């Protein structure tokens, strides 16, 4: 008798990915090379765009979307045709930094209405340990009238896709897999091995897999927070942080983290899921939340430093125009969700500084919807219109800019050409020799 894995390979059963975003879309396209795939999303406009071969995420190789055989749909009735489900929806936080489970519970509710006996459901969304079985499974049971482990099985395989990263892809990064029992774990492992060339790691339980994912980004968050705190301290000492790090990284075991803004839907959010669950269990995190506070406040800190530099350069702050180049949450990626560049914008506005947001890669439609801001391309900036420049995101295109290129944007006759190079991608000495007031974290 054929098992579900064989039936998927023989195309007698279908796989469905729920959520066609930065994680779900690459997964669906990759699996479609081997099995029949349904790509479901509630956003009808997104589905229409995908059907036309347009990938707003930039995560799928050019041409691959048009060539793939994924059945993109916003019709939830199509879910009844599948037997193996992967849920890859966002897990954000609310204004109080508590987990917002709305996308996850909504996806579970929709799927539950179409769940059948012997179906397998794998969650990829980042959650706190225990959430899959404590929150999602009861919804599936309630909606389907089926019994967990008896009628349907569940697993967890945390996403490790890094938006904008063309090197570390789904195929070449080891995939953690887990299941509600050994048989389910082995099945899920076999299915993912179809597309993950780097192989899979079989976690001993769903909770272990959930915990592994949430600490990956918490670890990065804490290390970056340490670098940010060092940057603040060294600025007070009059020491260049980048120079310190260049010296320190000559030791073989120095961890090469850099100061900067920490946003996005992973590093800037995942730690809150872990600390939320810890608080429910009576433990108040010290280290993790301390790191979050530092990173959450970096936008305001950067803005205040910019204002001070403007004042030092005899630029009248009220009414000054500052161009902010880069609005996405990270380099070479169109995603603006949870971008902390918005913190710089808001803080500058408190000082009545007008900002011009420039980013050729950013999803301008989403920027307007989420933050009410307008993002333009560099060629749309009027020449000689800026009092200062902030290089907020290190898109590859900015590496080619020279001091003369930047000079085009400053107001004529300005005595202080301030450039705040947040990520420190330029040579400080070169810019200062060209008459710039150069600042970096």
Secondary structure as the mmCIF struct_conf table of DSSP 4:
data_model
#
loop_
_struct_conf.conf_type_id
_struct_conf.id
_struct_conf.beg_label_comp_id
_struct_conf.beg_label_asym_id
_struct_conf.beg_label_seq_id
_struct_conf.end_label_comp_id
_struct_conf.end_label_asym_id
_struct_conf.end_label_seq_id
HELX_RH_AL_P HELX_RH_AL_P1 UNK A 4 UNK A 9
TURN_TY1_P TURN_TY1_P1 UNK A 10 UNK A 11
BEND BEND1 UNK A 12 UNK A 13
STRN STRN1 UNK A 14 UNK A 18
BEND BEND2 UNK A 21 UNK A 21
TURN_TY1_P TURN_TY1_P2 UNK A 22 UNK A 23
HELX_RH_AL_P HELX_RH_AL_P2 UNK A 24 UNK A 31
TURN_TY1_P TURN_TY1_P3 UNK A 32 UNK A 34
BEND BEND3 UNK A 35 UNK A 35
STRN STRN2 UNK A 36 UNK A 40
BEND BEND4 UNK A 42 UNK A 42
HELX_RH_AL_P HELX_RH_AL_P3 UNK A 44 UNK A 51
TURN_TY1_P TURN_TY1_P4 UNK A 52 UNK A 53
BEND BEND5 UNK A 56 UNK A 57
BEND BEND6 UNK A 60 UNK A 60
TURN_TY1_P TURN_TY1_P5 UNK A 62 UNK A 63
HELX_RH_AL_P HELX_RH_AL_P4 UNK A 64 UNK A 67
BEND BEND7 UNK A 68 UNK A 68
STRN STRN3 UNK A 71 UNK A 73
HELX_RH_3T_P HELX_RH_3T_P1 UNK A 76 UNK A 81
BEND BEND8 UNK A 83 UNK A 83
STRN STRN4 UNK A 84 UNK A 87
STRN STRN5 UNK A 93 UNK A 93
TURN_TY1_P TURN_TY1_P6 UNK A 95 UNK A 96
BEND BEND9 UNK A 97 UNK A 97
STRN STRN6 UNK A 99 UNK A 99
HELX_RH_AL_P HELX_RH_AL_P5 UNK A 102 UNK A 112
TURN_TY1_P TURN_TY1_P7 UNK A 113 UNK A 114
TURN_TY1_P TURN_TY1_P8 UNK A 117 UNK A 118
STRN STRN7 UNK A 120 UNK A 123
BEND BEND10 UNK A 125 UNK A 125
TURN_TY1_P TURN_TY1_P9 UNK A 129 UNK A 130
HELX_RH_AL_P HELX_RH_AL_P6 UNK A 131 UNK A 131
HELX_RH_PI_P HELX_RH_PI_P1 UNK A 132 UNK A 136
HELX_RH_AL_P HELX_RH_AL_P7 UNK A 137 UNK A 144
STRN STRN8 UNK A 148 UNK A 148
TURN_TY1_P TURN_TY1_P10 UNK A 149 UNK A 151
STRN STRN9 UNK A 152 UNK A 152
STRN STRN10 UNK A 153 UNK A 156
TURN_TY1_P TURN_TY1_P11 UNK A 163 UNK A 164
BEND BEND11 UNK A 166 UNK A 168
HELX_RH_3T_P HELX_RH_3T_P2 UNK A 170 UNK A 172
BEND BEND12 UNK A 173 UNK A 173
STRN STRN11 UNK A 175 UNK A 179
BEND BEND13 UNK A 180 UNK A 181
HELX_RH_AL_P HELX_RH_AL_P8 UNK A 182 UNK A 192
TURN_TY1_P TURN_TY1_P12 UNK A 193 UNK A 195
TURN_TY1_P TURN_TY1_P13 UNK A 197 UNK A 198
STRN STRN12 UNK A 200 UNK A 202
BEND BEND14 UNK A 204 UNK A 205
HELX_RH_AL_P HELX_RH_AL_P9 UNK A 206 UNK A 237
TURN_TY1_P TURN_TY1_P14 UNK A 238 UNK A 238
HELX_RH_AL_P HELX_RH_AL_P10 UNK A 241 UNK A 248
TURN_TY1_P TURN_TY1_P15 UNK A 249 UNK A 250
BEND BEND15 UNK A 251 UNK A 251
TURN_TY1_P TURN_TY1_P16 UNK A 252 UNK A 253
TURN_TY1_P TURN_TY1_P17 UNK A 264 UNK A 266
HELX_RH_AL_P HELX_RH_AL_P11 UNK A 267 UNK A 280
TURN_TY1_P TURN_TY1_P18 UNK A 281 UNK A 282
BEND BEND16 UNK A 286 UNK A 286
HELX_RH_AL_P HELX_RH_AL_P12 UNK A 287 UNK A 296
TURN_TY1_P TURN_TY1_P19 UNK A 297 UNK A 297
HELX_RH_AL_P HELX_RH_AL_P13 UNK A 298 UNK A 312
TURN_TY1_P TURN_TY1_P20 UNK A 313 UNK A 314
BEND BEND17 UNK A 317 UNK A 317
TURN_TY1_P TURN_TY1_P21 UNK A 318 UNK A 319
STRN STRN13 UNK A 321 UNK A 325
BEND BEND18 UNK A 328 UNK A 330
TURN_TY1_P TURN_TY1_P22 UNK A 331 UNK A 332
TURN_TY1_P TURN_TY1_P23 UNK A 337 UNK A 338
TURN_TY1_P TURN_TY1_P24 UNK A 340 UNK A 340
HELX_RH_AL_P HELX_RH_AL_P14 UNK A 341 UNK A 350
TURN_TY1_P TURN_TY1_P25 UNK A 351 UNK A 352
STRN STRN14 UNK A 354 UNK A 358
BEND BEND19 UNK A 360 UNK A 362
HELX_RH_AL_P HELX_RH_AL_P15 UNK A 364 UNK A 371
STRN STRN15 UNK A 375 UNK A 376
HELX_RH_3T_P HELX_RH_3T_P3 UNK A 378 UNK A 380
BEND BEND20 UNK A 381 UNK A 381
HELX_LH_PP_P HELX_LH_PP_P1 UNK A 382 UNK A 382
TURN_TY1_P TURN_TY1_P26 UNK A 383 UNK A 384
STRN STRN16 UNK A 386 UNK A 386
BEND BEND21 UNK A 387 UNK A 387
STRN STRN17 UNK A 388 UNK A 391
BEND BEND22 UNK A 393 UNK A 393
HELX_RH_3T_P HELX_RH_3T_P4 UNK A 396 UNK A 400
HELX_RH_AL_P HELX_RH_AL_P16 UNK A 403 UNK A 407
TURN_TY1_P TURN_TY1_P27 UNK A 408 UNK A 409
STRN STRN18 UNK A 410 UNK A 410
HELX_LH_PP_P HELX_LH_PP_P2 UNK A 411 UNK A 411
TURN_TY1_P TURN_TY1_P28 UNK A 412 UNK A 413
BEND BEND23 UNK A 415 UNK A 415
STRN STRN19 UNK A 417 UNK A 421
TURN_TY1_P TURN_TY1_P29 UNK A 422 UNK A 423
BEND BEND24 UNK A 426 UNK A 426
HELX_RH_AL_P HELX_RH_AL_P17 UNK A 428 UNK A 433
TURN_TY1_P TURN_TY1_P30 UNK A 434 UNK A 435
STRN STRN20 UNK A 436 UNK A 439
#
